[in-house]
């Protein structure tokens, strides 16, 4: 059976240590174990908060519960990379492994290796068009393209076409050294698709000074705010392999599940990568008949990793 891939769009610090002794304690002040040395059982109904007894050399479910309740507590506020909360969780683990007697084997004599690079927007950055300053995060939102970014001061802006008609985009030579202005695709109700395949655009316009896509008017409330002032955190020294899709049933326009299934099956072939947006009801409803149709064609859905293995 041949394979295709369904592309559904729907911790920063690594501890390194060498073992030197057995387990000792959890947090200071934790309750002592029972006098007979029995390991506390996991409660049948999990509480919202939990402070377990001191941990024991033999690993138990109760000990794991103690650790997980500390790391998952609301006070940790999640562990998103490059935030103080990620560091808070990492420092708890460091404190515990230090108490266990592990010897540091990380960078510069610490328990950590630092595998991430952090990139932030220069606070003095400004953008102006024809002498008019454009407001950051309300009128434009920059996207980090990595170390391949180019200066575009004084570059001419040229309208390069719409994502709704990609076959009519200007040829690469027409925008070389210029800023390509591209408008978003729209459905029959005039709703724009704010999702942009940046790989396809940068591949199509490899010599452009920059690419501007008109999408902010179509972004849902709060979408830009989640990126505002947030550093871009990327694995250090790692080169990503970017994949694109060759089958796009345009399910984001909500044409209904029958249309999504029909468009996908009409274009799919062995090795295809299908773009689906699982936040749309019609897409979710199309999954079962779509899988049945692929099976009838002797096509099997797989992950991209399996497809390119």
C-alpha positions in Angstrom: 0.0 0.0 0.0 1.4 3.4 -1.0 1.6 6.4 1.4 0.6 10.0 1.6 0.9 12.5 4.5 -2.0 14.5 6.0 -0.6 17.7 7.3 -3.0 18.7 10.0 -2.5 22.3 11.2 -4.4 22.2 14.2 11.7 22.2 27.5 14.4 24.7 26.8 17.0 23.5 29.3 18.3 19.9 29.4 19.6 18.5 32.6 22.8 16.5 32.5 24.2 14.7 35.5 26.2 11.7 36.6 24.7 9.6 39.3 26.5 9.5 42.7 24.0 8.5 45.3 20.4 7.3 46.0 17.3 9.3 46.4 16.9 11.5 49.5 14.0 13.9 49.7 11.5 16.0 47.8 10.7 19.6 49.0 11.9 20.7 52.4 9.2 20.3 55.0 7.4 17.5 53.2 5.6 15.0 55.5 7.7 12.1 56.8 6.9 8.5 55.7 4.9 6.2 57.9 6.7 4.5 60.8 6.5 1.1 59.2 8.2 2.4 56.0 5.2 1.6 53.8 5.0 3.5 50.5 2.0 5.8 50.3 -0.5 4.6 47.7 -1.9 6.9 45.0 -5.3 8.2 46.0 -8.3 6.8 44.1 -9.5 10.4 43.4 -6.7 12.8 42.5 -6.8 16.1 44.5 -6.3 19.5 43.1 -3.3 20.0 45.3 -1.0 17.3 46.7 2.0 17.2 49.0 3.4 13.7 49.3 5.7 12.2 51.9 9.4 12.1 51.5 10.5 10.0 48.5 12.1 6.7 48.9 15.0 4.9 47.0 12.5 2.6 45.3 10.6 4.4 42.6 6.9 4.3 43.2 3.7 5.8 41.7 3.3 8.0 44.8 6.8 9.5 44.4 6.1 10.2 40.7 2.8 11.9 41.8 4.7 14.1 44.2 7.1 15.2 41.5 4.4 15.8 38.8 2.2 17.8 41.2 5.2 20.2 41.8 6.1 20.6 38.1 2.4 20.9 37.0 1.3 23.3 39.7 -0.4 26.5 38.6 2.4 28.4 40.3 4.8 27.2 37.5 2.6 28.9 34.9 3.6 26.5 32.2 7.0 26.0 30.8 7.1 27.8 27.5 10.7 28.3 26.3 12.4 31.6 27.0 10.0 32.5 29.8 10.8 32.8 33.5 8.4 30.0 34.2 10.4 27.6 32.1 13.5 28.5 34.2 11.4 28.0 37.4 10.6 24.5 36.4 14.2 23.8 35.4 15.6 25.2 38.6 13.2 23.0 40.7 14.7 19.9 38.8 18.2 21.2 39.3 17.6 21.6 43.1 16.3 18.1 43.3 19.1 16.4 41.4 21.6 18.4 43.4 20.0 17.1 46.5 20.1 13.6 45.1 23.9 13.9 44.8 24.2 14.0 41.0 27.4 15.6 39.7 26.9 18.3 37.1 28.0 17.4 33.6 26.5 20.3 31.6 28.0 23.4 30.2 30.5 25.5 32.3 30.2 23.2 35.3 26.4 23.5 35.5 23.6 20.9 35.2 22.4 22.5 32.0 23.1 22.6 28.3 21.7 25.5 26.4 20.4 24.3 23.1 18.4 27.3 22.1 19.1 30.7 20.4 16.9 33.6 21.3 16.1 36.3 18.7 14.2 39.5 19.6 13.0 42.5 17.7 15.2 45.6 18.2 13.0 48.0 20.2 14.2 50.9 18.1 12.9 49.3 14.9 10.5 51.4 12.8 8.9 51.1 9.5 7.6 53.9 7.2 5.9 53.9 3.8 6.0 57.1 1.7 7.0 59.1 4.8 4.2 57.7 7.0 5.2 55.6 10.0 3.4 52.3 10.3 2.6 51.1 13.8 4.2 47.9 15.0 1.8 45.1 16.0 -1.3 47.0 14.9 -0.5 47.8 11.3 2.3 45.4 10.7 3.7 42.3 12.4 7.2 41.1 11.5 8.0 37.4 11.1 11.4 36.1 11.7 12.9 34.4 8.6 16.0 33.4 10.4 19.6 34.5 9.6 18.7 35.0 6.0 17.0 38.3 6.6 17.9 41.2 4.3 17.9 45.0 4.6 15.2 46.7 2.6 15.6 50.3 3.4 14.5 52.4 0.4 13.2 49.4 -1.5 10.3 49.8 -3.9 7.1 48.1 -3.2 5.4 46.2 -6.1 2.1 44.4 -6.0 2.9 40.8 -6.8 -0.6 39.2 -6.8 -3.0 37.3 -4.6 -2.7 34.0 -2.8 -6.1 33.3 -4.1 -4.7 33.0 -7.6 -1.1 31.7 -7.0 -0.7 30.9 -10.7 -1.0 34.6 -11.4 1.7 35.8 -9.0 4.4 37.9 -10.7 7.5 36.0 -11.9 10.5 36.1 -9.5 12.5 38.3 -11.8 9.8 41.0 -11.6 10.3 41.5 -7.8 14.0 41.0 -7.5 15.4 43.7 -5.2 11.9 44.9 -4.4 9.3 44.3 -1.7 6.6 42.0 -3.0 3.1 43.0 -1.7 0.8 40.0 -1.7 -2.9 40.0 -0.8 -4.6 37.1 1.0 -7.0 34.5 -0.5 -10.7 35.1 0.2 -13.7 32.8 0.3 -17.1 33.6 -1.3 -18.1 35.5 1.8 -15.1 37.8 1.6 -13.3 36.2 4.5 -9.6 36.3 4.1 -7.3 33.4 5.0 -4.6 34.8 7.3 -2.6 31.5 7.2 0.4 32.0 4.9 2.7 29.4 3.5 5.9 31.4 4.0 8.1 28.6 2.5 6.2 28.8 -0.8 6.4 32.6 -0.9 10.1 32.8 -0.2 10.8 30.0 -2.6 8.8 31.8 -5.3 10.4 35.2 -4.6 14.0 34.2 -3.7 15.6 37.5 -4.7 12.9 39.8 -3.2 14.2 42.4 -0.7 11.2 41.5 1.4 7.6 40.1 1.2 4.6 41.8 2.8 1.3 39.9 3.0 -2.0 41.7 3.8 -3.5 39.4 6.4 -3.8 41.4 9.7 -7.4 42.5 9.0 -8.4 38.8 8.9 -6.6 37.6 12.1 -8.8 36.6 15.0 -8.8 38.8 18.2 -5.7 38.1 20.3 -3.8 36.3 17.6 -1.2 39.0 17.2 -1.0 39.7 20.9 0.3 36.2 21.7 3.4 37.0 19.6 3.8 40.7 20.6 7.0 41.2 22.5 7.7 37.5 22.5 11.2 36.4 21.6 11.8 33.9 18.8 13.4 30.8 20.3 15.0 28.3 18.0 17.2 25.2 18.5 20.8 26.3 18.3 22.8 25.1 15.3 19.9 23.0 13.9 18.9 23.3 10.3 15.2 22.6 9.7 13.9 20.8 6.7 10.8 22.6 5.5 8.1 20.7 3.8 5.2 22.1 1.7 2.0 20.5 0.5 0.9 19.7 -3.0 -2.8 19.1 -2.3 -4.9 22.0 -0.9 -8.7 21.4 -0.9 -9.1 25.0 0.5 -11.0 23.6 3.4 -10.4 26.9 5.3 -13.1 28.4 3.1 -15.7 26.0 4.7 -17.0 24.5 1.4 -18.5 21.6 3.3 -17.2 18.1 3.9 -18.3 16.6 0.6 -16.4 19.3 -1.4 -13.3 18.8 0.8 -13.4 15.0 0.2 -14.0 15.5 -3.6 -11.2 18.1 -4.0 -8.7 16.1 -2.1 -9.4 12.7 -3.8 -9.3 14.4 -7.2 -5.7 15.7 -6.6 -4.1 13.2 -4.3 -1.5 10.8 -5.6 1.2 8.5 -4.0 3.6 10.7 -1.9 1.2 13.7 -1.7 1.1 16.0 1.3 -2.4 17.2 2.0 -3.1 20.5 3.8 -6.1 20.3 6.2 -7.2 22.8 8.9 -8.7 20.8 11.7 -10.2 23.9 13.4 -13.0 23.8 10.8 -16.1 21.6 11.4 -16.3 20.7 7.7 -12.7 19.4 7.8 -13.3 17.3 10.9 -16.5 15.8 9.3 -14.5 15.1 6.1 -11.8 13.0 7.8 -13.7 9.7 8.0 -14.9 9.6 4.4 -11.6 11.0 3.2 -9.7 8.1 4.9 -12.2 5.6 3.4 -11.6 7.1 -0.1 -7.8 6.9 0.3 -8.1 3.3 1.5 -10.2 2.5 -1.6 -7.3 3.8 -3.7 -4.8 1.7 -1.7 -3.3 4.9 -0.2 -2.3 4.9 3.4 -2.0 8.1 5.5 1.4 8.5 7.3 3.4 11.1 9.2 5.9 13.2 7.2 8.7 11.5 9.1 7.5 8.1 7.9 6.9 9.4 4.4 10.5 10.6 4.0 12.1 7.8 6.0 
